[in-house]
Amino acid sequence: MSSAAKRLAGKTILITGASSGIGRSTALEFARTSPDNLKLILTARRINRLQDLAAEITKEHPGVKVHPVQLDVSNPEEVRNLLGSLPDEFKEVDVLVNNAGLVKGIAQAPSILESDMQTMLSTNVTGLINMTQAILPSMLARNNGVGAGDIINIGSIAGREPYVGGSIYCATKAAVRSFTESLRKELIATRVRVIAVDPGQVETDFSVVRFYGDKSKADKVYEGCEPLTPDDVAEVIVFAVGRRENVVLADSLVFPNHQASATIMHRR
């Protein structure tokens, strides 16, 4: 058994946006890394996909218990009720992976749709913060108030370097970055680790959503280059969580080889 497997054994891990992309790959990577004694809470809006993923994981790794939950993180009431609705054996969350997020459109001001703006803000920012506030109290209550647990916030290079046509999405990821850094400072006297993972270009359904389901436009985003896969990012997330408790991999920026920044990429 690897060191990471030993450190993850017995933990309960909650992943938002687990029905596809980075969230799905992260669930699979946790299960592969610690296949004998692990509990996964998988949340997303598409419950059928979660149920299929849960069946896949339990078939391959019978030692992993999986609890799928239909959840829209942009709905504050659903988030507030989440912890109380979980089965007793899943209530003590050790690791929260705030992965749910999306982008809508490439419009520039003053032509940005209000509906797109609200969707991105309520999912990427408010949803992430509400999830953190829902789970953090139970983490802080452990070890006689010293606390224990991990909060992993999935940001983006867009939160570090804004680009044309991404003003609202970039603003939401900049807000995630600021919240994450503030949270880490606020929790300095505790044993709760706060971890940021900022991917560069990753090929997921992300661009399909951005272009309102137009797959041909989404495919053009990746022409002439080799983007990261969701598995690449998942490996970074699981690696960070699998470190010794006193080691905080606080801030990771992950690029594919052809990318140097949000706006500098080489295409063949």
MOTA-V898616 format. One record per residue. N is the residue number from 1. RES is the residue in one letter. PHI is phi in degrees with one decimal (NA if undefined). NEAR is the number of other C-alpha atoms within 8 Angstrom. D_LAST is the distance of its C-alpha to the last C-alpha in whole Angstrom. Layout:
BEGIN
N:RES:PHI:NEAR:D_LAST  N:RES:PHI:NEAR:D_LAST
END
This chain:
BEGIN
1:M:NA:4:42  2:S:-72.5:5:39  3:S:-60.8:7:40  4:A:-62.9:11:38  5:A:-60.9:12:39  6:K:-64.2:9:43  7:R:-71.8:9:42  8:L:-85.9:11:41  9:A:-55.9:10:44  10:G:84.5:7:46  11:K:-81.3:11:44  12:T:-110.7:13:43  13:I:-120.7:13:40  14:L:-109.6:12:39  15:I:-121.3:16:35  16:T:-90.5:13:35  17:G:61.7:15:32  18:A:-88.5:18:32  19:S:-80.6:15:32  20:S:-160.7:11:28  21:G:57.6:10:25  22:I:-61.7:13:26  23:G:-62.2:16:29  24:R:-62.2:12:30  25:S:-62.7:13:28  26:T:-65.8:17:30  27:A:-59.9:12:33  28:L:-65.0:9:32  29:E:-68.6:12:31  30:F:-60.6:10:34  31:A:-64.2:12:36  32:R:-66.4:8:34  33:T:-74.4:8:35  34:S:-132.1:13:39  35:P:-81.8:13:40  36:D:-101.1:9:44  37:N:-159.4:11:45  38:L:-151.2:16:43  39:K:-124.4:13:43  40:L:-118.0:13:40  41:I:-106.7:13:41  42:L:-108.8:16:38  43:T:-121.2:16:38  44:A:-177.5:15:36  45:R:-79.7:9:37  46:R:-95.6:8:36  47:I:-65.9:12:39  48:N:-60.9:6:38  49:R:-65.4:9:35  50:L:-64.5:15:37  51:Q:-65.0:9:39  52:D:-64.0:8:37  53:L:-65.2:10:35  54:A:-60.0:11:39  55:A:-64.4:8:40  56:E:-62.7:8:37  57:I:-66.9:13:37  58:T:-68.8:12:41  59:K:-69.0:7:41  60:E:-79.3:6:38  61:H:-134.9:11:40  62:P:-59.4:10:44  63:G:-78.8:9:44  64:V:-100.7:14:42  65:K:-95.6:10:44  66:V:-125.2:11:42  67:H:-123.8:9:43  68:P:-81.3:11:41  69:V:-136.5:10:42  70:Q:-74.2:9:41  71:L:-151.7:9:40  72:D:-108.5:9:39  73:V:-65.2:14:38  74:S:-78.5:9:39  75:N:-99.2:8:42  76:P:-58.9:9:45  77:E:-66.1:6:47  78:E:-61.3:10:45  79:V:-65.8:14:44  80:R:-60.7:9:48  81:N:-86.8:8:49  82:L:-60.5:8:46  83:L:-60.5:10:48  84:G:-67.6:6:51  85:S:-87.7:6:50  86:L:-76.7:8:49  87:P:-58.7:6:51  88:D:-52.8:5:53  89:E:-71.5:5:51  90:F:-107.8:10:48  91:K:-71.3:9:49  92:E:-93.3:8:48  93:V:-80.3:14:45  94:D:-93.1:11:43  95:V:-135.2:13:40  96:L:-111.7:13:38  97:V:-105.3:12:34  98:N:-82.5:14:34  99:N:-106.3:12:31  100:A:-57.2:13:31  101:G:-176.2:8:29  102:L:-160.4:10:27  103:V:-133.6:10:26  104:K:-131.2:13:27  105:G:79.8:9:26  106:I:-129.0:8:24  107:A:-67.3:9:27  108:Q:-109.6:10:28  109:A:-61.3:5:32  110:P:-99.6:4:34  111:S:-104.7:6:33  112:I:-73.5:9:32  113:L:-69.1:7:34  114:E:-60.9:6:37  115:S:-64.4:6:36  116:D:-64.8:10:32  117:M:-59.1:11:34  118:Q:-65.8:8:36  119:T:-62.0:10:34  120:M:-66.8:16:32  121:L:-66.0:11:35  122:S:-72.5:10:37  123:T:-87.3:14:35  124:N:-73.2:14:32  125:V:-108.5:13:35  126:T:-61.5:10:39  127:G:-62.4:13:38  128:L:-62.9:14:36  129:I:-67.7:8:39  130:N:-63.0:12:42  131:M:-61.8:11:41  132:T:-61.4:11:41  133:Q:-69.2:8:45  134:A:-73.9:10:46  135:I:-96.5:11:45  136:L:-58.2:8:45  137:P:-55.7:8:49  138:S:-69.9:9:49  139:M:-67.6:14:47  140:L:-69.9:12:49  141:A:-76.3:10:53  142:R:-82.9:10:52  143:N:55.0:7:53  144:N:56.1:6:56  145:G:90.0:8:54  146:V:-75.3:11:52  147:G:87.0:13:49  148:A:-165.5:13:47  149:G:139.3:11:43  150:D:-129.3:12:39  151:I:-119.5:13:38  152:I:-112.8:13:34  153:N:-103.9:14:32  154:I:-87.9:11:29  155:G:-98.5:13:27  156:S:-171.6:11:24  157:I:-55.8:12:22  158:A:-62.5:14:23  159:G:-79.5:15:26  160:R:-104.4:9:26  161:E:-141.3:9:23  162:P:-65.1:11:24  163:Y:-139.4:10:22  164:V:-62.8:6:22  165:G:84.7:8:23  166:G:-129.1:11:24  167:S:-56.9:10:27  168:I:-74.4:9:29  169:Y:-59.4:11:27  170:C:-59.9:14:26  171:A:-63.6:10:30  172:T:-66.4:13:31  173:K:-75.6:15:29  174:A:-66.4:11:30  175:A:-65.2:10:33  176:V:-61.1:14:33  177:R:-62.3:11:32  178:S:-64.5:8:35  179:F:-60.9:8:37  180:T:-62.8:12:36  181:E:-67.2:8:37  182:S:-63.9:8:40  183:L:-61.4:9:41  184:R:-59.9:10:40  185:K:-70.2:7:42  186:E:-66.8:7:45  187:L:-100.4:9:45  188:I:-60.2:7:45  189:A:-86.1:6:49  190:T:-111.1:10:48  191:R:-106.1:10:46  192:V:-89.7:12:44  193:R:-88.5:10:40  194:V:-117.6:13:37  195:I:-126.5:14:34  196:A:-110.5:13:31  197:V:-125.9:15:27  198:D:-112.8:12:25  199:P:-77.5:13:21  200:G:-85.9:15:18  201:Q:-72.6:9:16  202:V:-127.6:9:17  203:E:-89.6:11:17  204:T:-138.4:10:20  205:D:-75.5:8:23  206:F:-49.4:9:22  207:S:-71.3:12:20  208:V:-62.3:12:22  209:V:-65.4:12:25  210:R:-56.2:13:24  211:F:-97.8:13:23  212:Y:55.3:8:27  213:G:92.2:7:26  214:D:-81.3:9:23  215:K:-66.6:8:21  216:S:-65.0:6:19  217:K:-67.8:9:18  218:A:-63.9:12:18  219:D:-62.5:9:15  220:K:-66.3:7:13  221:V:-61.1:7:13  222:Y:-104.3:10:11  223:E:-65.4:7:8  224:G:77.3:6:5  225:C:-151.6:9:6  226:E:-116.3:8:10  227:P:-72.4:9:13  228:L:-63.2:12:16  229:T:-100.6:9:18  230:P:-56.3:14:22  231:D:-62.7:10:23  232:D:-60.1:8:21  233:V:-71.3:13:23  234:A:-59.5:13:26  235:E:-62.6:10:27  236:V:-66.5:9:27  237:I:-61.7:11:29  238:V:-67.4:11:32  239:F:-59.3:9:31  240:A:-62.1:10:32  241:V:-69.6:9:35  242:G:-82.6:11:36  243:R:-78.0:11:37  244:R:-56.5:6:41  245:E:-52.4:5:42  246:N:-83.9:5:43  247:V:-104.4:6:39  248:V:-113.6:10:37  249:L:-81.5:7:33  250:A:-67.1:7:33  251:D:-149.2:8:30  252:S:-122.2:8:27  253:L:-111.1:9:23  254:V:-121.1:9:21  255:F:-111.9:11:17  256:P:-74.5:10:14  257:N:-64.5:6:12  258:H:-85.8:10:9  259:Q:-114.1:12:12  260:A:-117.6:9:15  261:S:-164.6:9:17  262:A:-64.5:12:17  263:T:-117.3:6:16  264:I:-113.0:7:13  265:M:-139.9:9:10  266:H:-103.6:7:7  267:R:-115.1:7:4  268:R:-79.4:4:0
END
